[in-house]
């Protein structure tokens, strides 16, 4: 997981903004992110615009902490950015 992820509290979460050169690249990233979500059975909150995607991963409600699975998802999402 890259240092670009920010860990926040109240509520506990990870946040990251990905920036891209064009909307076409944003769409490609979102398609790959959707495939990753289905593979890992994890669906973060995502918002996007013409040249960016904001991702928020909220802590597991029971543990009130970011799980290893969520951190792994963030790491794999970072890898998708460079594809």
Secondary structure, DSSP 8 states (H G I E B T S, - for coil): --TT-EEETTTTEEEEEEE-SSHHHHHHHHHHHHHHHHHHT---EEEE-SSEEEEEEE-BTTTTB--HHHHHHHHHHHHHHT-
